[in-house]
Amino acid sequence: MGRTSLTIRRHTAAVIAFTLFFLCFAPGSLSPGSGSFSDGDTYQTYMSPRAAAAERSLMLATTTSMDATGLLDVLADEFKKETGITLRWIAVGTGAALKQARDGNADAVIAHAKKLEEEFLRQGYGVNRRVFARNFFMIAGPDGDPAGVSGSGTAAEALLRIKSAGSPFVSRGDRSGTHARELDLWARAGGPPQGNYLETGQGMAETLRVAAQRRGYTLTDTATFFALQNLSGLVPVFDSGPELENIYAVMAVNPARVPTARYGEAMALIAFLTSPRGQQIIGGFTGRAGRPLFEPMAGVPGVDLDK
């Protein structure tokens, strides 16, 4: 009797272990790092029938603009409706989002700084990067544009005018995607100014508010700027040039490097964001701005390699 009971317990434990493995890593035919999945894939591809019926959740580390605009709230509701997966997130700068993933605190990452993303992928922490949206960076500044930025031919020239005029410049200073792009642009202008350069160490919304209060200039993404209210006296002053394109990509955290990562759920999110329905939501989202804030990009041929 005791031997039979022990055999049953061992068999039950083996079944449970197999089921948990299958739920976390379905489907077995797609291994982390395989690089892509079929355009026809949907969330069901990554979920067994038992997994689809179970209560599931996903932790996302995301750049702040996805949250500040309200887009993630809309996407999360639709994602839950289609997959049964509850999407939770922490909104921080790209550098901090990638650190959250490295530390095992996220299952997927949305970022907008390709150099940082490529480092994350090379280190083996991220897999299956997919571009799914874009907007643009722009320089915002005080009414009247005292530095004459609006007449600039390039972003580098615009920053050089700000520096030459001695006007305040407010930087995020947080190793976010926006901060990384700002530093790239300052490098083209001979480096940031020695004076009147303030680093907030905060997200985009708070940095914009500080720039408005100080009557200074700042680099911002267009979505966050137009989604915010009460930015009295702060207006767009320069928004043209290919160097201001802002690409958003999503990546799954590699369970081979971070064993706690929910790879199946992460791949379901990637499939949803790049699906026709996900792309429709992204392209049609206006939030409080009353205008489109993001452009869907998943359908652009070769975009994952080019951007």
Backbone bond lengths (Angstrom), bond angles and torsions (degrees), N, CA, C in turn:
res aa  C-N    CA-C-N  psi(-1)  N-CA   C-N-CA  omega(-1)  CA-C   N-CA-C  phi
1 M - - - 1.475 - - 1.512 110.70 -
2 G 1.380 116.92 -45.99 1.452 120.20 179.27 1.510 112.11 -64.06
3 R 1.378 116.22 -38.62 1.463 119.42 -179.74 1.519 110.88 -66.90
4 T 1.343 117.09 -39.97 1.474 120.93 178.40 1.525 110.83 -63.33
5 S 1.333 115.81 -43.87 1.465 120.55 179.29 1.517 111.09 -61.25
6 L 1.344 116.58 -41.68 1.459 120.32 179.45 1.518 110.99 -64.29
7 T 1.339 116.28 -40.46 1.478 120.28 179.27 1.518 110.69 -62.58
8 I 1.352 115.73 -42.95 1.472 119.88 179.81 1.520 110.25 -62.87
9 R 1.353 116.52 -43.98 1.462 119.55 -179.93 1.527 111.08 -61.75
10 R 1.338 116.68 -42.35 1.473 119.56 178.83 1.522 111.20 -63.47
11 H 1.344 115.46 -42.60 1.460 118.60 179.16 1.527 111.04 -62.53
12 T 1.331 116.83 -43.52 1.461 121.36 179.34 1.522 111.42 -61.60
13 A 1.323 116.64 -43.61 1.468 120.42 178.79 1.514 111.18 -61.61
14 A 1.336 116.79 -39.36 1.471 119.97 -179.76 1.523 110.83 -65.33
15 V 1.350 115.90 -41.25 1.470 119.78 179.17 1.520 110.75 -63.57
16 I 1.337 117.16 -44.11 1.464 120.96 179.56 1.522 110.86 -61.78
17 A 1.337 116.52 -44.03 1.470 120.47 -179.60 1.514 111.02 -61.97
18 F 1.349 116.49 -43.30 1.458 119.48 179.19 1.523 111.19 -64.07
19 T 1.353 115.51 -42.64 1.467 119.58 -179.03 1.517 111.74 -62.73
20 L 1.334 117.54 -43.75 1.464 120.80 178.40 1.508 110.81 -61.84
21 F 1.332 117.20 -42.33 1.470 119.83 178.67 1.514 110.31 -61.41
22 F 1.351 116.60 -43.22 1.446 120.09 -177.70 1.519 112.25 -65.59
23 L 1.348 116.13 -39.68 1.463 120.14 179.75 1.505 111.05 -64.27
24 C 1.323 117.61 -38.14 1.462 120.86 -175.82 1.509 112.18 -76.98
25 F 1.349 116.91 -31.50 1.460 117.45 -170.27 1.522 113.42 -122.67
26 A 1.337 118.92 15.86 1.455 120.61 177.06 1.509 110.12 -61.09
27 P 1.357 119.58 142.22 1.441 124.36 -4.07 1.511 110.87 -87.23
28 G 1.311 117.33 155.80 1.455 120.01 -178.41 1.506 113.20 -65.84
29 S 1.331 118.08 -23.02 1.457 119.92 -177.03 1.513 112.99 -75.43
30 L 1.348 118.87 -13.45 1.465 121.75 -179.25 1.511 108.73 -108.30
31 S 1.307 117.05 110.69 1.460 120.27 -178.72 1.519 109.90 -96.69
32 P 1.339 117.43 149.50 1.457 119.96 177.10 1.513 110.44 -57.07
33 G 1.327 115.34 133.74 1.449 119.14 178.70 1.507 113.09 93.85
34 S 1.362 117.49 -0.68 1.450 118.84 178.05 1.507 111.75 -66.85
35 G 1.356 117.38 -15.65 1.453 121.73 166.33 1.499 116.02 96.22
36 S 1.324 118.63 -26.46 1.459 118.07 -176.60 1.512 109.44 -163.30
37 F 1.321 114.53 174.31 1.444 119.98 172.25 1.508 107.22 -145.67
38 S 1.309 115.45 164.47 1.452 120.95 -173.99 1.518 111.62 -64.70
39 D 1.346 116.16 144.95 1.457 120.29 177.86 1.524 111.57 -61.70
40 G 1.354 116.39 -21.92 1.448 119.46 179.93 1.514 114.00 -84.43
41 D 1.311 116.73 -5.83 1.463 120.26 -178.63 1.524 111.11 -64.78
42 T 1.295 116.44 143.01 1.449 123.09 171.26 1.514 107.31 -125.25
43 Y 1.336 116.35 -179.71 1.456 118.31 -178.51 1.523 111.86 -60.23
44 Q 1.364 118.31 -28.67 1.451 120.11 -178.57 1.521 111.67 -62.88
45 T 1.342 117.11 -26.89 1.455 121.24 179.42 1.515 111.17 -58.29
46 Y 1.329 116.91 -30.97 1.461 121.69 -173.68 1.522 112.79 -103.37
47 M 1.342 116.89 11.94 1.449 119.58 -176.87 1.520 110.34 -135.33
48 S 1.316 117.15 127.57 1.449 121.12 172.00 1.528 108.70 -72.62
49 P 1.338 118.38 163.19 1.469 118.90 177.00 1.520 112.34 -55.76
50 R 1.343 117.77 -40.63 1.459 119.66 178.86 1.522 110.82 -65.64
51 A 1.340 116.03 -40.54 1.463 119.52 -179.90 1.514 110.46 -64.39
52 A 1.325 116.64 -40.30 1.463 120.11 -178.60 1.520 111.25 -63.15
53 A 1.334 115.77 -31.47 1.456 119.06 -177.93 1.523 112.58 -83.82
54 A 1.325 117.22 -18.40 1.459 120.76 -176.16 1.519 111.21 -79.26
55 E 1.327 115.48 159.31 1.463 120.74 174.32 1.522 107.97 -75.37
56 R 1.307 116.81 119.64 1.458 120.29 -175.23 1.521 109.80 -130.77
57 S 1.323 115.24 152.19 1.460 120.34 178.41 1.521 109.26 -142.98
58 L 1.310 114.50 164.38 1.459 122.06 -176.47 1.519 108.57 -143.15
59 M 1.331 116.76 132.54 1.461 120.96 175.89 1.527 108.97 -101.76
60 L 1.316 115.47 124.39 1.455 123.02 -178.65 1.514 109.76 -112.90
61 A 1.321 117.44 130.51 1.467 122.21 169.38 1.518 106.55 -99.29
62 T 1.326 117.37 121.67 1.455 120.28 -169.56 1.522 112.62 -133.92
63 T 1.308 114.62 152.54 1.457 120.84 171.67 1.525 109.54 -63.47
64 T 1.324 116.45 151.44 1.468 120.94 -168.97 1.525 114.05 -66.22
65 S 1.323 118.34 -30.56 1.465 119.66 -174.25 1.524 112.55 -64.36
66 M 1.322 117.83 -31.61 1.465 120.50 177.74 1.526 110.85 -63.78
67 D 1.326 115.88 -33.46 1.457 121.45 -179.41 1.523 111.80 -85.50
68 A 1.336 116.38 -46.39 1.470 120.65 -174.47 1.523 112.43 -62.23
69 T 1.320 117.16 -30.15 1.461 120.35 -179.29 1.522 112.65 -80.77
70 G 1.327 117.42 -17.87 1.463 121.34 -175.67 1.511 114.01 92.39
71 L 1.347 117.80 -0.86 1.467 120.29 -177.85 1.527 111.60 -62.34
72 L 1.326 117.35 -40.75 1.465 119.51 -177.41 1.524 112.26 -63.29
73 D 1.306 117.29 -33.64 1.469 119.46 177.84 1.526 110.87 -60.91
74 V 1.323 115.91 -42.73 1.466 120.92 -179.92 1.528 110.33 -68.60
75 L 1.325 116.67 -45.49 1.461 120.64 179.83 1.526 111.37 -63.16
76 A 1.330 116.72 -41.01 1.464 120.53 -178.24 1.528 111.28 -62.92
77 D 1.333 117.14 -40.48 1.464 120.68 179.36 1.527 110.89 -63.28
78 E 1.319 116.42 -45.32 1.461 120.11 -179.08 1.531 111.11 -69.91
79 F 1.317 117.10 -38.23 1.465 122.01 178.06 1.528 110.09 -61.81
80 K 1.315 117.34 -43.07 1.458 122.05 177.26 1.525 110.77 -62.61
81 K 1.324 115.76 -42.69 1.459 120.82 -178.63 1.532 110.94 -62.91
82 E 1.336 116.71 -40.48 1.460 120.37 -175.72 1.520 113.49 -83.87
83 T 1.320 118.00 -29.87 1.465 120.50 -172.17 1.517 114.68 -117.13
84 G 1.323 117.76 -19.41 1.450 120.37 -173.07 1.515 113.16 79.04
85 I 1.332 117.16 2.91 1.467 121.65 -178.81 1.524 109.17 -93.18
86 T 1.317 116.37 129.29 1.461 121.63 176.40 1.523 109.23 -84.69
87 L 1.316 116.62 122.29 1.458 121.83 179.16 1.523 109.66 -95.02
88 R 1.324 115.36 122.84 1.465 122.25 173.35 1.518 107.42 -117.51
89 W 1.330 116.12 156.08 1.462 116.67 -177.97 1.510 112.73 -152.75
90 I 1.332 113.67 159.42 1.455 122.89 169.95 1.519 106.23 -120.99
91 A 1.342 116.41 126.66 1.464 121.84 -175.94 1.520 109.31 -102.86
92 V 1.318 115.75 112.37 1.466 122.82 -179.46 1.530 107.90 -144.03
93 G 1.322 116.74 177.46 1.458 119.48 175.32 1.520 110.85 -65.01
94 T 1.330 116.47 161.38 1.461 120.60 -177.00 1.524 112.30 -56.30
95 G 1.333 118.23 -44.88 1.457 120.56 179.78 1.519 111.85 -58.65
96 A 1.335 116.45 -43.61 1.462 121.02 179.21 1.526 111.20 -70.16
97 A 1.323 117.52 -34.79 1.465 120.75 178.32 1.527 110.47 -63.89
98 L 1.320 116.56 -43.62 1.463 120.22 178.80 1.526 111.00 -65.73
99 K 1.326 117.32 -34.62 1.465 120.43 176.93 1.526 110.62 -67.12
100 Q 1.325 117.04 -40.08 1.454 120.25 176.15 1.526 110.59 -56.43
101 A 1.330 116.44 -42.01 1.461 120.94 179.60 1.529 111.08 -67.51
102 R 1.329 116.75 -43.53 1.469 119.91 178.37 1.523 111.21 -60.49
103 D 1.326 116.37 -35.14 1.461 121.20 -177.75 1.527 113.06 -81.79
104 G 1.322 117.14 0.62 1.454 120.25 177.79 1.508 114.87 84.50
105 N 1.324 117.00 19.13 1.463 121.05 -177.09 1.522 113.51 -101.57
106 A 1.319 118.26 5.52 1.461 121.46 -179.27 1.520 109.86 -147.54
107 D 1.326 115.49 152.58 1.463 122.14 178.80 1.526 111.67 -102.38
108 A 1.331 116.40 -20.87 1.470 122.20 179.21 1.527 107.88 -149.44
109 V 1.335 115.25 160.91 1.464 120.93 -177.47 1.523 109.37 -135.69
110 I 1.327 116.46 136.25 1.460 121.94 166.20 1.521 107.18 -110.18
111 A 1.328 115.94 126.54 1.464 121.10 -175.52 1.522 109.94 -138.86
112 H 1.343 115.73 167.66 1.473 119.39 177.51 1.526 110.74 -145.87
113 A 1.328 115.36 47.85 1.468 121.52 176.14 1.519 107.12 -145.30
114 K 1.333 117.17 96.19 1.459 120.47 -168.20 1.524 112.83 -60.68
115 K 1.333 118.37 -36.90 1.465 119.43 -179.83 1.519 111.04 -62.08
116 L 1.329 116.72 -42.91 1.466 120.46 178.07 1.528 111.18 -67.93
117 E 1.328 116.39 -37.31 1.460 120.66 178.39 1.524 111.01 -65.06
118 E 1.337 116.98 -42.50 1.463 120.58 179.88 1.526 111.39 -64.13
119 E 1.322 116.71 -37.35 1.469 120.40 175.86 1.525 110.29 -62.91
120 F 1.326 116.51 -43.14 1.457 123.20 178.77 1.531 110.55 -60.08
121 L 1.321 116.31 -42.58 1.465 121.50 178.93 1.527 111.23 -68.85
122 R 1.334 117.40 -44.07 1.476 120.94 -179.94 1.521 111.49 -60.68
123 Q 1.314 116.87 -36.13 1.459 121.21 179.98 1.528 112.42 -74.88
124 G 1.328 116.75 -6.66 1.456 120.84 176.52 1.509 115.41 86.88
125 Y 1.323 117.28 6.59 1.461 119.87 -178.98 1.526 112.38 -81.85
126 G 1.310 117.53 -28.85 1.457 120.97 -177.48 1.514 111.77 -119.70
127 V 1.335 116.01 150.62 1.463 122.42 177.02 1.526 109.00 -141.49
128 N 1.329 114.40 159.92 1.471 121.65 171.73 1.530 113.06 58.24
129 R 1.323 116.02 52.21 1.465 120.91 177.53 1.524 109.65 -68.75
130 R 1.327 115.93 130.37 1.458 121.02 176.89 1.521 110.18 -132.91
131 V 1.326 116.43 129.15 1.464 122.02 173.65 1.523 107.78 -77.66
132 F 1.340 116.85 133.77 1.462 118.37 -177.82 1.529 113.72 -133.24
133 A 1.333 119.06 -12.25 1.468 119.54 -178.13 1.524 110.03 -161.57
134 R 1.319 114.26 166.31 1.459 119.82 172.17 1.523 109.49 -153.14
135 N 1.314 114.82 158.51 1.453 122.58 160.23 1.518 105.65 -143.27
136 F 1.305 118.98 -151.66 1.462 119.64 -177.65 1.521 110.34 -135.89
137 F 1.297 114.92 153.64 1.458 120.44 169.25 1.522 108.45 -83.61
138 M 1.315 115.18 157.75 1.451 120.38 172.11 1.525 108.16 -152.66
139 I 1.310 115.56 162.56 1.457 120.89 174.71 1.521 107.45 -99.00
140 A 1.323 115.33 125.92 1.460 121.23 175.84 1.518 108.47 -107.99
141 G 1.317 115.86 148.27 1.454 119.76 -178.08 1.511 111.41 -155.25
142 P 1.326 116.97 -178.45 1.468 120.97 -175.75 1.524 112.92 -71.93
143 D 1.319 114.70 152.83 1.468 120.44 172.60 1.524 109.41 -49.48
144 G 1.324 116.12 138.52 1.453 120.12 178.56 1.510 112.94 90.82
145 D 1.351 117.40 -16.86 1.463 122.29 175.68 1.532 112.17 46.05
146 P 1.330 119.03 66.48 1.461 121.83 -174.28 1.526 114.66 -59.59
147 A 1.333 117.84 -24.62 1.464 120.35 179.24 1.524 112.75 -88.21
148 G 1.312 117.89 -3.17 1.468 121.04 179.06 1.509 113.56 66.93
149 V 1.315 116.18 34.95 1.466 121.39 -175.74 1.525 112.08 -67.15
150 S 1.298 117.60 -33.43 1.464 120.94 -173.28 1.525 113.26 -62.70
151 G 1.307 118.26 -20.26 1.458 120.42 179.14 1.519 113.70 -89.32
152 S 1.316 118.53 7.97 1.462 122.50 -176.19 1.518 111.86 -75.12
153 G 1.328 115.32 152.85 1.462 120.51 177.69 1.514 112.85 -92.13
154 T 1.338 117.47 -26.26 1.463 122.41 179.57 1.523 109.55 -139.14
155 A 1.328 115.61 165.72 1.459 119.88 177.34 1.524 111.16 -63.89
156 A 1.327 116.60 -36.87 1.466 120.10 178.59 1.531 110.88 -63.03
157 E 1.319 116.15 -41.10 1.465 119.52 177.73 1.531 110.32 -65.36
158 A 1.328 116.57 -38.42 1.467 120.55 178.78 1.526 110.55 -60.51
159 L 1.334 117.42 -44.53 1.458 120.91 179.06 1.522 111.70 -67.49
160 L 1.319 116.23 -36.67 1.463 120.13 178.00 1.531 110.80 -63.53
161 R 1.316 117.04 -37.59 1.466 120.76 177.11 1.529 111.16 -65.60
162 I 1.319 116.24 -39.35 1.472 119.87 177.73 1.523 109.92 -63.23
163 K 1.321 116.05 -44.50 1.462 120.57 -179.56 1.521 111.34 -65.71
164 S 1.321 117.40 -42.66 1.469 121.19 -178.98 1.526 111.80 -66.18
165 A 1.331 116.22 -33.85 1.462 120.17 -179.51 1.523 112.40 -79.44
166 G 1.326 117.21 -11.73 1.460 120.38 -177.50 1.519 113.29 71.25
167 S 1.316 116.09 20.73 1.464 119.93 179.94 1.530 110.66 -75.42
168 P 1.317 118.60 149.40 1.464 120.51 178.52 1.528 111.27 -64.34
169 F 1.332 115.14 140.75 1.462 120.36 172.76 1.526 107.51 -126.15
170 V 1.339 115.67 129.77 1.464 121.39 -177.70 1.525 108.98 -108.65
171 S 1.320 115.62 118.90 1.463 122.71 -177.70 1.519 110.24 -106.76
172 R 1.319 116.86 149.79 1.463 119.25 173.94 1.529 110.28 -67.00
173 G 1.322 117.57 -41.12 1.451 120.82 177.15 1.513 114.00 58.89
174 D 1.346 117.35 35.29 1.469 120.18 -172.52 1.526 113.68 -128.07
175 R 1.328 116.58 15.61 1.476 121.77 -178.75 1.534 111.85 58.58
176 S 1.303 115.25 28.49 1.465 120.32 174.19 1.523 109.40 -79.86
177 G 1.336 116.01 175.76 1.456 119.30 176.04 1.512 111.94 -63.19
178 T 1.334 116.31 -38.02 1.464 120.52 177.95 1.526 110.91 -66.24
179 H 1.315 116.77 -42.32 1.469 120.66 178.34 1.526 110.65 -63.56
180 A 1.334 116.98 -41.99 1.466 120.47 178.47 1.531 111.04 -60.94
181 R 1.333 116.70 -42.54 1.466 119.15 179.18 1.527 110.23 -67.62
182 E 1.325 116.77 -40.17 1.465 120.05 178.27 1.525 111.09 -57.61
183 L 1.336 116.70 -44.75 1.467 120.01 -179.36 1.525 111.55 -65.30
184 D 1.333 116.58 -37.36 1.467 119.95 175.59 1.529 110.82 -60.64
185 L 1.331 116.09 -42.66 1.462 120.37 -179.17 1.530 111.38 -70.23
186 W 1.343 116.78 -38.65 1.470 119.25 176.90 1.527 110.75 -63.62
187 A 1.313 117.40 -35.12 1.473 120.31 179.21 1.526 110.46 -60.66
188 R 1.330 116.61 -34.44 1.459 120.81 178.73 1.530 111.13 -73.86
189 A 1.341 115.84 -17.78 1.470 120.43 -179.29 1.525 111.58 -103.66
190 G 1.318 116.86 14.22 1.459 120.05 177.89 1.502 115.04 87.40
191 G 1.341 116.77 11.65 1.461 120.83 177.68 1.519 112.14 101.07
192 P 1.323 116.86 158.39 1.467 120.71 -178.92 1.523 111.58 -68.78
193 P 1.323 117.27 161.02 1.472 120.51 -179.15 1.531 111.72 -68.62
194 Q 1.318 115.69 154.50 1.461 120.93 178.58 1.531 111.73 -77.90
195 G 1.316 115.52 -29.19 1.461 120.50 179.31 1.509 111.38 -122.46
196 N 1.322 116.20 165.34 1.464 121.97 179.47 1.528 112.83 56.32
197 Y 1.341 115.95 34.44 1.469 121.92 178.36 1.521 107.45 -121.90
198 L 1.324 116.13 109.92 1.462 122.02 -174.36 1.516 110.26 -112.12
199 E 1.331 116.80 127.33 1.455 122.00 174.82 1.530 108.90 -102.98
200 T 1.318 116.73 123.66 1.462 119.91 -177.39 1.525 112.76 -85.98
201 G 1.335 117.25 -28.65 1.457 120.08 -173.67 1.521 112.30 67.20
202 Q 1.333 116.93 18.45 1.464 122.96 -175.16 1.527 110.66 -118.81
203 G 1.319 115.12 177.14 1.455 120.98 177.64 1.517 112.19 -72.75
204 M 1.339 115.21 -178.65 1.457 120.37 -174.32 1.523 112.00 -67.41
205 A 1.313 117.28 -41.54 1.469 119.56 -177.66 1.520 111.26 -61.49
206 E 1.328 117.25 -47.77 1.459 120.38 -179.22 1.531 111.15 -66.99
207 T 1.330 117.01 -36.67 1.467 120.40 178.77 1.529 110.90 -64.55
208 L 1.323 116.93 -38.86 1.460 120.44 176.34 1.529 111.10 -63.78
209 R 1.306 116.33 -40.23 1.470 119.35 179.54 1.533 110.98 -64.99
210 V 1.330 116.34 -39.96 1.468 119.52 177.74 1.530 110.08 -65.09
211 A 1.336 117.48 -41.99 1.468 120.65 178.46 1.524 110.47 -60.87
212 A 1.323 117.20 -40.30 1.462 120.52 178.52 1.529 111.00 -64.38
213 Q 1.337 116.15 -42.45 1.457 119.88 179.69 1.526 112.25 -65.80
214 R 1.327 117.01 -37.16 1.471 121.42 -176.77 1.527 113.00 -89.18
215 R 1.314 116.41 -0.37 1.470 120.77 -173.43 1.522 109.95 50.55
216 G 1.330 113.48 50.64 1.458 120.58 -179.24 1.514 111.35 -115.23
217 Y 1.327 114.24 179.91 1.461 122.38 177.30 1.529 108.79 -103.24
218 T 1.336 116.33 157.73 1.455 121.00 175.08 1.517 109.58 -158.48
219 L 1.336 115.24 159.22 1.465 120.86 172.75 1.514 108.02 -96.72
220 T 1.338 116.44 129.92 1.459 121.27 -177.82 1.518 109.99 -139.16
221 D 1.326 116.38 158.99 1.455 119.31 168.08 1.518 107.71 -82.06
222 T 1.310 115.78 148.45 1.465 120.41 -175.34 1.528 112.05 -64.39
223 A 1.345 117.00 -35.34 1.464 119.89 -175.73 1.524 111.49 -62.97
224 T 1.327 116.70 -48.46 1.460 119.11 -178.74 1.523 110.72 -65.03
225 F 1.334 116.90 -41.32 1.469 119.80 -178.62 1.518 111.07 -59.83
226 F 1.320 116.95 -49.39 1.459 119.28 -175.06 1.530 112.54 -76.19
227 A 1.340 117.14 -20.07 1.464 119.87 178.56 1.523 112.37 -80.38
228 L 1.338 117.11 -22.92 1.462 120.42 -177.28 1.520 111.17 -83.75
229 Q 1.306 113.46 154.03 1.458 120.46 175.10 1.525 108.39 -119.61
230 N 1.306 116.01 171.08 1.472 121.60 177.96 1.531 112.88 61.94
231 L 1.340 116.17 38.84 1.461 120.29 172.77 1.533 108.11 -104.53
232 S 1.288 115.69 54.39 1.453 121.75 -174.65 1.519 111.55 -56.86
233 G 1.344 115.62 127.99 1.453 121.30 175.98 1.506 115.00 86.79
234 L 1.349 118.46 -3.43 1.466 121.83 179.89 1.525 108.63 -106.92
235 V 1.342 116.56 124.81 1.463 121.19 -174.66 1.531 109.99 -134.21
236 P 1.347 117.76 157.06 1.460 120.09 173.60 1.527 109.86 -66.37
237 V 1.339 116.47 133.93 1.464 119.28 179.21 1.530 112.80 -123.75
238 F 1.336 117.06 -19.96 1.469 119.09 176.09 1.522 108.36 -153.63
239 D 1.340 115.87 124.79 1.463 119.28 -175.84 1.523 113.83 -147.37
240 S 1.318 117.42 29.52 1.466 119.20 -178.40 1.519 110.68 -124.44
241 G 1.338 115.44 150.35 1.459 121.08 177.99 1.519 111.57 122.40
242 P 1.350 116.86 139.07 1.475 120.70 -178.60 1.526 113.34 -62.58
243 E 1.347 116.86 -22.53 1.462 119.75 -179.41 1.529 112.40 -70.86
244 L 1.338 116.99 -6.20 1.458 121.03 -179.10 1.534 112.74 -101.55
245 E 1.323 117.56 4.05 1.466 119.90 176.54 1.528 109.49 -64.71
246 N 1.334 116.09 138.03 1.468 122.27 -174.36 1.523 109.12 -124.86
247 I 1.327 116.86 104.78 1.460 123.16 -173.48 1.529 110.82 -98.82
248 Y 1.336 115.74 132.32 1.460 121.27 177.45 1.528 109.89 -107.71
249 A 1.332 115.88 132.23 1.460 121.52 179.22 1.525 109.55 -129.82
250 V 1.324 115.48 153.11 1.459 121.74 177.29 1.530 108.20 -119.51
251 M 1.323 116.31 142.21 1.458 121.91 -179.86 1.521 109.78 -135.51
252 A 1.323 115.67 147.84 1.463 120.64 171.10 1.522 108.62 -87.61
253 V 1.320 116.66 145.66 1.461 121.12 173.55 1.525 107.58 -80.58
254 N 1.308 116.10 133.98 1.460 122.67 -173.26 1.539 110.53 -77.42
255 P 1.341 117.97 115.01 1.465 119.56 -179.48 1.521 113.31 -68.22
256 A 1.339 117.08 -16.43 1.457 119.41 175.41 1.528 110.57 -70.24
257 R 1.335 116.55 -24.92 1.468 121.73 178.55 1.528 111.64 -101.46
258 V 1.325 115.85 -34.12 1.474 121.73 179.46 1.526 106.76 -124.52
259 P 1.339 117.52 92.37 1.475 120.88 -171.35 1.526 114.62 -58.81
260 T 1.327 118.06 -24.22 1.465 119.77 -178.85 1.531 113.30 -81.13
261 A 1.316 117.58 -7.42 1.463 120.84 -175.81 1.523 111.18 -65.78
262 R 1.315 116.15 137.23 1.466 122.56 178.50 1.526 108.34 -91.60
263 Y 1.300 114.30 87.83 1.466 120.75 -172.40 1.526 112.35 -68.58
264 G 1.326 117.07 -41.76 1.460 119.68 179.81 1.510 112.23 -60.25
265 E 1.327 116.06 -43.66 1.463 120.63 178.92 1.527 111.32 -66.84
266 A 1.342 116.19 -39.38 1.465 119.98 178.70 1.522 111.01 -62.80
267 M 1.330 116.60 -41.85 1.454 119.64 179.21 1.527 111.64 -68.55
268 A 1.337 116.30 -31.97 1.467 119.17 174.72 1.528 110.30 -63.78
269 L 1.335 117.09 -39.93 1.463 120.31 177.93 1.523 111.13 -64.67
270 I 1.321 117.01 -43.73 1.467 120.53 179.28 1.530 110.02 -61.28
271 A 1.332 116.16 -44.65 1.464 119.75 178.57 1.520 111.15 -60.70
272 F 1.334 117.05 -39.37 1.467 120.95 -179.73 1.528 111.34 -67.88
273 L 1.337 117.66 -47.28 1.468 120.85 -177.48 1.525 111.94 -62.54
274 T 1.323 117.28 -31.69 1.467 120.77 -177.32 1.524 112.44 -97.18
275 S 1.327 117.46 -0.07 1.462 121.50 179.29 1.522 110.25 -76.52
276 P 1.331 117.97 162.75 1.471 119.64 175.64 1.525 112.92 -54.65
277 R 1.335 117.81 -39.71 1.464 120.22 -179.30 1.522 110.72 -67.55
278 G 1.330 117.50 -45.44 1.460 120.68 178.70 1.518 111.83 -61.70
279 Q 1.315 116.01 -42.23 1.457 120.57 -179.71 1.527 111.57 -67.80
280 Q 1.326 116.56 -34.30 1.470 120.46 176.73 1.527 110.70 -64.02
281 I 1.323 116.68 -43.15 1.468 120.81 179.12 1.528 110.33 -62.46
282 I 1.316 116.36 -46.17 1.466 121.24 -178.67 1.527 110.95 -61.26
283 G 1.328 116.62 -46.98 1.458 120.35 -178.11 1.513 113.73 -68.70
284 G 1.332 117.02 -28.71 1.462 120.12 -177.28 1.519 114.10 -93.53
285 F 1.331 117.21 -2.98 1.456 119.69 -175.32 1.529 111.26 -75.68
286 T 1.320 115.69 128.87 1.468 120.89 178.05 1.522 112.59 -120.66
287 G 1.333 117.76 -22.89 1.454 120.72 -179.46 1.520 112.13 56.59
288 R 1.326 115.61 -145.95 1.465 120.42 179.27 1.526 112.17 -76.70
289 A 1.344 116.68 -12.12 1.461 120.14 -175.07 1.522 112.59 -72.99
290 G 1.350 116.67 -25.76 1.457 119.06 -177.30 1.509 113.24 72.24
291 R 1.330 117.33 19.02 1.468 122.61 178.95 1.520 107.88 -150.82
292 P 1.338 118.66 153.41 1.465 119.91 178.50 1.535 110.80 -58.92
293 L 1.328 116.52 136.32 1.459 121.05 -176.80 1.519 113.34 -108.74
294 F 1.334 116.39 -21.30 1.460 121.06 -179.65 1.526 109.39 -136.21
295 E 1.308 115.52 148.96 1.464 121.56 177.01 1.525 108.64 -108.80
296 P 1.337 119.31 125.41 1.463 120.59 178.02 1.527 110.58 -65.78
297 M 1.335 117.14 140.39 1.461 120.59 -173.81 1.524 114.39 -131.00
298 A 1.330 118.02 -6.17 1.458 120.26 -173.03 1.525 113.30 -61.61
299 G 1.332 116.66 -28.34 1.456 119.98 -177.38 1.512 115.28 -85.33
300 V 1.321 118.24 -2.21 1.466 121.04 -179.62 1.524 109.41 -74.71
301 P 1.337 118.97 122.43 1.466 120.60 -177.48 1.534 112.02 -57.29
302 G 1.323 116.13 131.67 1.455 121.63 175.60 1.505 115.68 72.90
303 V 1.346 117.60 9.68 1.453 119.84 -172.37 1.525 112.85 -64.31
304 D 1.332 117.73 -32.45 1.459 120.46 -177.29 1.533 111.56 -66.44
305 L 1.307 117.56 -29.65 1.457 121.89 178.20 1.532 110.83 -88.84
306 D 1.329 116.60 -41.07 1.469 120.68 -175.34 1.524 112.48 -72.64
307 K 1.322 117.86 -34.12 1.455 121.73 -173.48 1.534 111.58 -111.99
